């Protein structure tokens, strides 16, 4: 893959500014300047790129670790272990629990799974937040246009 395709991975939104947007008291929205609302929408869009890249990186790492764990346990399974634990899955669980490196790897996989569960769907809510800010700007623009028309 062309490296230029991954140029977005260099996106680093201003965390303090993103935090400010997430802490916004929506009841004060009507007092916020249009330019600042536009900046809020822009920084959230930038954050969304960063967020999705991090989410996809975690998924890729989890896949890589799962594959490595599966290959490692498959290599360690003997006929005796398989006979003792009846199923390949149970044998793999036994080997994972009793082999330090595999146990650590399995722990990392579980941590990634929990992390991905915690952020699941957040990208959609950020998109909705961006759309809400844009609608507010449109509402203000329409309100200003109507005011101008009434003066004519």
mmCIF file of the C-alpha atoms, coordinates in Angstrom:
data_MODEL
# 
_entry.id   MODEL 
# 
loop_
_atom_site.group_PDB 
_atom_site.id 
_atom_site.type_symbol 
_atom_site.label_atom_id 
_atom_site.label_alt_id 
_atom_site.label_comp_id 
_atom_site.label_asym_id 
_atom_site.label_entity_id 
_atom_site.label_seq_id 
_atom_site.pdbx_PDB_ins_code 
_atom_site.Cartn_x 
_atom_site.Cartn_y 
_atom_site.Cartn_z 
_atom_site.occupancy 
_atom_site.B_iso_or_equiv 
_atom_site.pdbx_formal_charge 
_atom_site.auth_seq_id 
_atom_site.auth_comp_id 
_atom_site.auth_asym_id 
_atom_site.auth_atom_id 
_atom_site.pdbx_PDB_model_num 
ATOM 1   C CA . UNK A 1 1   ? 0.000   0.000   0.000  1.00 0.00 ? 1   UNK A CA 1 
ATOM 2   C CA . UNK A 1 2   ? 1.212   3.474   -0.843 1.00 0.00 ? 2   UNK A CA 1 
ATOM 3   C CA . UNK A 1 3   ? 2.454   5.258   2.308  1.00 0.00 ? 3   UNK A CA 1 
ATOM 4   C CA . UNK A 1 4   ? 0.658   8.435   1.259  1.00 0.00 ? 4   UNK A CA 1 
ATOM 5   C CA . UNK A 1 5   ? -2.641  6.658   1.876  1.00 0.00 ? 5   UNK A CA 1 
ATOM 6   C CA . UNK A 1 6   ? -1.776  6.529   5.574  1.00 0.00 ? 6   UNK A CA 1 
ATOM 7   C CA . UNK A 1 7   ? -0.940  10.243  5.871  1.00 0.00 ? 7   UNK A CA 1 
ATOM 8   C CA . UNK A 1 8   ? -3.975  10.654  8.162  1.00 0.00 ? 8   UNK A CA 1 
ATOM 9   C CA . UNK A 1 9   ? -2.197  8.673   10.886 1.00 0.00 ? 9   UNK A CA 1 
ATOM 10  C CA . UNK A 1 10  ? -0.190  11.823  11.594 1.00 0.00 ? 10  UNK A CA 1 
ATOM 11  C CA . UNK A 1 11  ? -3.360  13.617  12.710 1.00 0.00 ? 11  UNK A CA 1 
ATOM 12  C CA . UNK A 1 12  ? -2.914  14.931  16.240 1.00 0.00 ? 12  UNK A CA 1 
ATOM 13  C CA . UNK A 1 13  ? -5.818  17.092  17.389 1.00 0.00 ? 13  UNK A CA 1 
ATOM 14  C CA . UNK A 1 14  ? -5.277  19.589  20.192 1.00 0.00 ? 14  UNK A CA 1 
ATOM 15  C CA . UNK A 1 15  ? -6.374  17.514  23.205 1.00 0.00 ? 15  UNK A CA 1 
ATOM 16  C CA . UNK A 1 16  ? -7.117  20.540  25.379 1.00 0.00 ? 16  UNK A CA 1 
ATOM 17  C CA . UNK A 1 17  ? -9.378  21.976  22.694 1.00 0.00 ? 17  UNK A CA 1 
ATOM 18  C CA . UNK A 1 18  ? -11.116 18.630  22.132 1.00 0.00 ? 18  UNK A CA 1 
ATOM 19  C CA . UNK A 1 19  ? -11.619 18.349  25.886 1.00 0.00 ? 19  UNK A CA 1 
ATOM 20  C CA . UNK A 1 20  ? -13.131 21.850  25.891 1.00 0.00 ? 20  UNK A CA 1 
ATOM 21  C CA . UNK A 1 21  ? -15.645 20.776  23.246 1.00 0.00 ? 21  UNK A CA 1 
ATOM 22  C CA . UNK A 1 22  ? -16.613 17.657  25.180 1.00 0.00 ? 22  UNK A CA 1 
ATOM 23  C CA . UNK A 1 23  ? -17.047 19.687  28.381 1.00 0.00 ? 23  UNK A CA 1 
ATOM 24  C CA . UNK A 1 24  ? -19.207 22.284  26.615 1.00 0.00 ? 24  UNK A CA 1 
ATOM 25  C CA . UNK A 1 25  ? -22.300 23.246  28.590 1.00 0.00 ? 25  UNK A CA 1 
ATOM 26  C CA . UNK A 1 26  ? -24.818 23.090  25.788 1.00 0.00 ? 26  UNK A CA 1 
ATOM 27  C CA . UNK A 1 27  ? -27.071 25.552  27.642 1.00 0.00 ? 27  UNK A CA 1 
ATOM 28  C CA . UNK A 1 28  ? -24.556 28.277  26.776 1.00 0.00 ? 28  UNK A CA 1 
ATOM 29  C CA . UNK A 1 29  ? -24.484 27.453  23.062 1.00 0.00 ? 29  UNK A CA 1 
ATOM 30  C CA . UNK A 1 30  ? -26.390 30.603  22.118 1.00 0.00 ? 30  UNK A CA 1 
ATOM 31  C CA . UNK A 1 31  ? -23.681 32.757  23.709 1.00 0.00 ? 31  UNK A CA 1 
ATOM 32  C CA . UNK A 1 32  ? -20.812 31.152  21.784 1.00 0.00 ? 32  UNK A CA 1 
ATOM 33  C CA . UNK A 1 33  ? -19.418 32.957  18.758 1.00 0.00 ? 33  UNK A CA 1 
ATOM 34  C CA . UNK A 1 34  ? -20.085 31.389  15.339 1.00 0.00 ? 34  UNK A CA 1 
ATOM 35  C CA . UNK A 1 35  ? -16.376 31.126  14.568 1.00 0.00 ? 35  UNK A CA 1 
ATOM 36  C CA . UNK A 1 36  ? -15.761 29.174  17.770 1.00 0.00 ? 36  UNK A CA 1 
ATOM 37  C CA . UNK A 1 37  ? -18.597 26.760  16.969 1.00 0.00 ? 37  UNK A CA 1 
ATOM 38  C CA . UNK A 1 38  ? -17.065 26.260  13.538 1.00 0.00 ? 38  UNK A CA 1 
ATOM 39  C CA . UNK A 1 39  ? -13.714 25.517  15.183 1.00 0.00 ? 39  UNK A CA 1 
ATOM 40  C CA . UNK A 1 40  ? -15.432 23.057  17.520 1.00 0.00 ? 40  UNK A CA 1 
ATOM 41  C CA . UNK A 1 41  ? -16.888 21.169  14.539 1.00 0.00 ? 41  UNK A CA 1 
ATOM 42  C CA . UNK A 1 42  ? -13.498 21.181  12.804 1.00 0.00 ? 42  UNK A CA 1 
ATOM 43  C CA . UNK A 1 43  ? -11.534 19.908  15.791 1.00 0.00 ? 43  UNK A CA 1 
ATOM 44  C CA . UNK A 1 44  ? -14.118 17.169  16.357 1.00 0.00 ? 44  UNK A CA 1 
ATOM 45  C CA . UNK A 1 45  ? -13.775 16.139  12.716 1.00 0.00 ? 45  UNK A CA 1 
ATOM 46  C CA . UNK A 1 46  ? -10.014 16.000  13.146 1.00 0.00 ? 46  UNK A CA 1 
ATOM 47  C CA . UNK A 1 47  ? -10.439 14.064  16.388 1.00 0.00 ? 47  UNK A CA 1 
ATOM 48  C CA . UNK A 1 48  ? -12.736 11.605  14.618 1.00 0.00 ? 48  UNK A CA 1 
ATOM 49  C CA . UNK A 1 49  ? -9.994  10.800  12.102 1.00 0.00 ? 49  UNK A CA 1 
ATOM 50  C CA . UNK A 1 50  ? -7.553  10.252  14.975 1.00 0.00 ? 50  UNK A CA 1 
ATOM 51  C CA . UNK A 1 51  ? -10.122 8.211   16.938 1.00 0.00 ? 51  UNK A CA 1 
ATOM 52  C CA . UNK A 1 52  ? -10.933 5.877   14.033 1.00 0.00 ? 52  UNK A CA 1 
ATOM 53  C CA . UNK A 1 53  ? -7.254  5.323   13.264 1.00 0.00 ? 53  UNK A CA 1 
ATOM 54  C CA . UNK A 1 54  ? -6.562  4.410   16.900 1.00 0.00 ? 54  UNK A CA 1 
ATOM 55  C CA . UNK A 1 55  ? -9.604  2.131   16.970 1.00 0.00 ? 55  UNK A CA 1 
ATOM 56  C CA . UNK A 1 56  ? -8.504  0.374   13.778 1.00 0.00 ? 56  UNK A CA 1 
ATOM 57  C CA . UNK A 1 57  ? -4.942  0.063   15.110 1.00 0.00 ? 57  UNK A CA 1 
ATOM 58  C CA . UNK A 1 58  ? -6.278  -1.649  18.250 1.00 0.00 ? 58  UNK A CA 1 
ATOM 59  C CA . UNK A 1 59  ? -8.346  -4.039  16.116 1.00 0.00 ? 59  UNK A CA 1 
ATOM 60  C CA . UNK A 1 60  ? -5.325  -4.852  13.969 1.00 0.00 ? 60  UNK A CA 1 
ATOM 61  C CA . UNK A 1 61  ? -3.158  -5.457  17.043 1.00 0.00 ? 61  UNK A CA 1 
ATOM 62  C CA . UNK A 1 62  ? -5.829  -7.687  18.565 1.00 0.00 ? 62  UNK A CA 1 
ATOM 63  C CA . UNK A 1 63  ? -6.062  -9.691  15.327 1.00 0.00 ? 63  UNK A CA 1 
ATOM 64  C CA . UNK A 1 64  ? -2.269  -10.024 15.182 1.00 0.00 ? 64  UNK A CA 1 
ATOM 65  C CA . UNK A 1 65  ? -2.078  -11.224 18.802 1.00 0.00 ? 65  UNK A CA 1 
ATOM 66  C CA . UNK A 1 66  ? -4.994  -13.641 18.374 1.00 0.00 ? 66  UNK A CA 1 
ATOM 67  C CA . UNK A 1 67  ? -3.347  -15.153 15.321 1.00 0.00 ? 67  UNK A CA 1 
ATOM 68  C CA . UNK A 1 68  ? 0.003   -15.458 17.104 1.00 0.00 ? 68  UNK A CA 1 
ATOM 69  C CA . UNK A 1 69  ? -1.672  -17.036 20.161 1.00 0.00 ? 69  UNK A CA 1 
ATOM 70  C CA . UNK A 1 70  ? -3.546  -19.504 17.995 1.00 0.00 ? 70  UNK A CA 1 
ATOM 71  C CA . UNK A 1 71  ? -0.426  -20.507 16.077 1.00 0.00 ? 71  UNK A CA 1 
ATOM 72  C CA . UNK A 1 72  ? 1.633   -20.831 19.259 1.00 0.00 ? 72  UNK A CA 1 
ATOM 73  C CA . UNK A 1 73  ? -0.906  -22.998 21.065 1.00 0.00 ? 73  UNK A CA 1 
ATOM 74  C CA . UNK A 1 74  ? -1.444  -25.167 17.982 1.00 0.00 ? 74  UNK A CA 1 
ATOM 75  C CA . UNK A 1 75  ? 2.280   -25.890 17.896 1.00 0.00 ? 75  UNK A CA 1 
ATOM 76  C CA . UNK A 1 76  ? 2.259   -26.893 21.587 1.00 0.00 ? 76  UNK A CA 1 
ATOM 77  C CA . UNK A 1 77  ? -0.734  -29.212 21.470 1.00 0.00 ? 77  UNK A CA 1 
ATOM 78  C CA . UNK A 1 78  ? 0.251   -32.839 21.716 1.00 0.00 ? 78  UNK A CA 1 
ATOM 79  C CA . UNK A 1 79  ? -1.928  -35.903 21.301 1.00 0.00 ? 79  UNK A CA 1 
ATOM 80  C CA . UNK A 1 80  ? -1.787  -36.474 25.057 1.00 0.00 ? 80  UNK A CA 1 
ATOM 81  C CA . UNK A 1 81  ? -3.000  -32.954 25.860 1.00 0.00 ? 81  UNK A CA 1 
ATOM 82  C CA . UNK A 1 82  ? -5.742  -33.211 23.246 1.00 0.00 ? 82  UNK A CA 1 
ATOM 83  C CA . UNK A 1 83  ? -6.774  -36.592 24.595 1.00 0.00 ? 83  UNK A CA 1 
ATOM 84  C CA . UNK A 1 84  ? -6.859  -35.256 28.177 1.00 0.00 ? 84  UNK A CA 1 
ATOM 85  C CA . UNK A 1 85  ? -8.874  -32.102 27.361 1.00 0.00 ? 85  UNK A CA 1 
ATOM 86  C CA . UNK A 1 86  ? -11.138 -33.663 24.689 1.00 0.00 ? 86  UNK A CA 1 
ATOM 87  C CA . UNK A 1 87  ? -11.505 -30.539 22.501 1.00 0.00 ? 87  UNK A CA 1 
ATOM 88  C CA . UNK A 1 88  ? -8.929  -28.393 20.775 1.00 0.00 ? 88  UNK A CA 1 
ATOM 89  C CA . UNK A 1 89  ? -10.434 -25.294 22.399 1.00 0.00 ? 89  UNK A CA 1 
ATOM 90  C CA . UNK A 1 90  ? -10.058 -26.710 25.924 1.00 0.00 ? 90  UNK A CA 1 
ATOM 91  C CA . UNK A 1 91  ? -6.517  -27.836 25.157 1.00 0.00 ? 91  UNK A CA 1 
ATOM 92  C CA . UNK A 1 92  ? -5.657  -24.365 23.860 1.00 0.00 ? 92  UNK A CA 1 
ATOM 93  C CA . UNK A 1 93  ? -7.150  -22.793 27.005 1.00 0.00 ? 93  UNK A CA 1 
ATOM 94  C CA . UNK A 1 94  ? -5.073  -25.108 29.183 1.00 0.00 ? 94  UNK A CA 1 
ATOM 95  C CA . UNK A 1 95  ? -1.868  -24.242 27.309 1.00 0.00 ? 95  UNK A CA 1 
ATOM 96  C CA . UNK A 1 96  ? -2.642  -20.511 27.411 1.00 0.00 ? 96  UNK A CA 1 
ATOM 97  C CA . UNK A 1 97  ? -3.310  -20.572 31.148 1.00 0.00 ? 97  UNK A CA 1 
ATOM 98  C CA . UNK A 1 98  ? -0.158  -22.565 31.905 1.00 0.00 ? 98  UNK A CA 1 
ATOM 99  C CA . UNK A 1 99  ? 2.380   -20.902 29.613 1.00 0.00 ? 99  UNK A CA 1 
ATOM 100 C CA . UNK A 1 100 ? 3.566   -17.515 30.872 1.00 0.00 ? 100 UNK A CA 1 
ATOM 101 C CA . UNK A 1 101 ? 4.129   -15.862 27.475 1.00 0.00 ? 101 UNK A CA 1 
ATOM 102 C CA . UNK A 1 102 ? 0.822   -17.122 26.128 1.00 0.00 ? 102 UNK A CA 1 
ATOM 103 C CA . UNK A 1 103 ? -0.990  -16.035 29.283 1.00 0.00 ? 103 UNK A CA 1 
ATOM 104 C CA . UNK A 1 104 ? 0.433   -12.518 28.946 1.00 0.00 ? 104 UNK A CA 1 
ATOM 105 C CA . UNK A 1 105 ? -0.523  -12.434 25.269 1.00 0.00 ? 105 UNK A CA 1 
ATOM 106 C CA . UNK A 1 106 ? -4.063  -13.557 26.128 1.00 0.00 ? 106 UNK A CA 1 
ATOM 107 C CA . UNK A 1 107 ? -4.267  -10.802 28.747 1.00 0.00 ? 107 UNK A CA 1 
ATOM 108 C CA . UNK A 1 108 ? -3.300  -8.208  26.139 1.00 0.00 ? 108 UNK A CA 1 
ATOM 109 C CA . UNK A 1 109 ? -6.002  -9.538  23.820 1.00 0.00 ? 109 UNK A CA 1 
ATOM 110 C CA . UNK A 1 110 ? -8.584  -9.262  26.602 1.00 0.00 ? 110 UNK A CA 1 
ATOM 111 C CA . UNK A 1 111 ? -7.474  -5.696  27.389 1.00 0.00 ? 111 UNK A CA 1 
ATOM 112 C CA . UNK A 1 112 ? -7.879  -4.749  23.727 1.00 0.00 ? 112 UNK A CA 1 
ATOM 113 C CA . UNK A 1 113 ? -11.325 -6.355  23.603 1.00 0.00 ? 113 UNK A CA 1 
ATOM 114 C CA . UNK A 1 114 ? -12.463 -4.370  26.658 1.00 0.00 ? 114 UNK A CA 1 
ATOM 115 C CA . UNK A 1 115 ? -11.029 -1.159  25.205 1.00 0.00 ? 115 UNK A CA 1 
ATOM 116 C CA . UNK A 1 116 ? -12.860 -1.738  21.930 1.00 0.00 ? 116 UNK A CA 1 
ATOM 117 C CA . UNK A 1 117 ? -16.113 -2.437  23.779 1.00 0.00 ? 117 UNK A CA 1 
ATOM 118 C CA . UNK A 1 118 ? -15.725 0.843   25.689 1.00 0.00 ? 118 UNK A CA 1 
ATOM 119 C CA . UNK A 1 119 ? -15.337 2.912   22.527 1.00 0.00 ? 119 UNK A CA 1 
ATOM 120 C CA . UNK A 1 120 ? -17.841 1.015   20.393 1.00 0.00 ? 120 UNK A CA 1 
ATOM 121 C CA . UNK A 1 121 ? -20.285 3.433   18.764 1.00 0.00 ? 121 UNK A CA 1 
ATOM 122 C CA . UNK A 1 122 ? -18.544 6.562   20.027 1.00 0.00 ? 122 UNK A CA 1 
ATOM 123 C CA . UNK A 1 123 ? -17.590 7.526   16.471 1.00 0.00 ? 123 UNK A CA 1 
ATOM 124 C CA . UNK A 1 124 ? -21.294 7.754   15.606 1.00 0.00 ? 124 UNK A CA 1 
ATOM 125 C CA . UNK A 1 125 ? -22.011 10.016  18.566 1.00 0.00 ? 125 UNK A CA 1 
ATOM 126 C CA . UNK A 1 126 ? -19.104 12.270  17.625 1.00 0.00 ? 126 UNK A CA 1 
ATOM 127 C CA . UNK A 1 127 ? -20.508 12.494  14.090 1.00 0.00 ? 127 UNK A CA 1 
ATOM 128 C CA . UNK A 1 128 ? -23.882 13.455  15.572 1.00 0.00 ? 128 UNK A CA 1 
ATOM 129 C CA . UNK A 1 129 ? -22.219 16.108  17.723 1.00 0.00 ? 129 UNK A CA 1 
ATOM 130 C CA . UNK A 1 130 ? -20.484 17.567  14.663 1.00 0.00 ? 130 UNK A CA 1 
ATOM 131 C CA . UNK A 1 131 ? -23.808 17.572  12.785 1.00 0.00 ? 131 UNK A CA 1 
ATOM 132 C CA . UNK A 1 132 ? -25.494 19.319  15.719 1.00 0.00 ? 132 UNK A CA 1 
ATOM 133 C CA . UNK A 1 133 ? -22.884 22.067  15.736 1.00 0.00 ? 133 UNK A CA 1 
ATOM 134 C CA . UNK A 1 134 ? -23.257 22.496  11.984 1.00 0.00 ? 134 UNK A CA 1 
ATOM 135 C CA . UNK A 1 135 ? -27.055 22.671  12.320 1.00 0.00 ? 135 UNK A CA 1 
ATOM 136 C CA . UNK A 1 136 ? -26.643 25.400  14.923 1.00 0.00 ? 136 UNK A CA 1 
ATOM 137 C CA . UNK A 1 137 ? -24.507 27.397  12.494 1.00 0.00 ? 137 UNK A CA 1 
ATOM 138 C CA . UNK A 1 138 ? -27.111 26.890  9.757  1.00 0.00 ? 138 UNK A CA 1 
ATOM 139 C CA . UNK A 1 139 ? -29.899 27.922  12.137 1.00 0.00 ? 139 UNK A CA 1 
ATOM 140 C CA . UNK A 1 140 ? -28.025 31.115  12.995 1.00 0.00 ? 140 UNK A CA 1 
ATOM 141 C CA . UNK A 1 141 ? -27.364 31.837  9.346  1.00 0.00 ? 141 UNK A CA 1 
ATOM 142 C CA . UNK A 1 142 ? -31.051 31.400  8.502  1.00 0.00 ? 142 UNK A CA 1 
ATOM 143 C CA . UNK A 1 143 ? -32.056 33.562  11.446 1.00 0.00 ? 143 UNK A CA 1 
ATOM 144 C CA . UNK A 1 144 ? -29.690 36.304  10.309 1.00 0.00 ? 144 UNK A CA 1 
ATOM 145 C CA . UNK A 1 145 ? -31.005 36.078  6.746  1.00 0.00 ? 145 UNK A CA 1 
ATOM 146 C CA . UNK A 1 146 ? -34.604 36.388  7.981  1.00 0.00 ? 146 UNK A CA 1 
ATOM 147 C CA . UNK A 1 147 ? -33.687 39.414  10.071 1.00 0.00 ? 147 UNK A CA 1 
ATOM 148 C CA . UNK A 1 148 ? -32.116 41.061  7.044  1.00 0.00 ? 148 UNK A CA 1 
ATOM 149 C CA . UNK A 1 149 ? -35.168 40.317  4.917  1.00 0.00 ? 149 UNK A CA 1 
ATOM 150 C CA . UNK A 1 150 ? -37.491 41.842  7.525  1.00 0.00 ? 150 UNK A CA 1 
ATOM 151 C CA . UNK A 1 151 ? -35.465 45.077  7.475  1.00 0.00 ? 151 UNK A CA 1 
ATOM 152 C CA . UNK A 1 152 ? -35.895 45.487  3.730  1.00 0.00 ? 152 UNK A CA 1 
# 
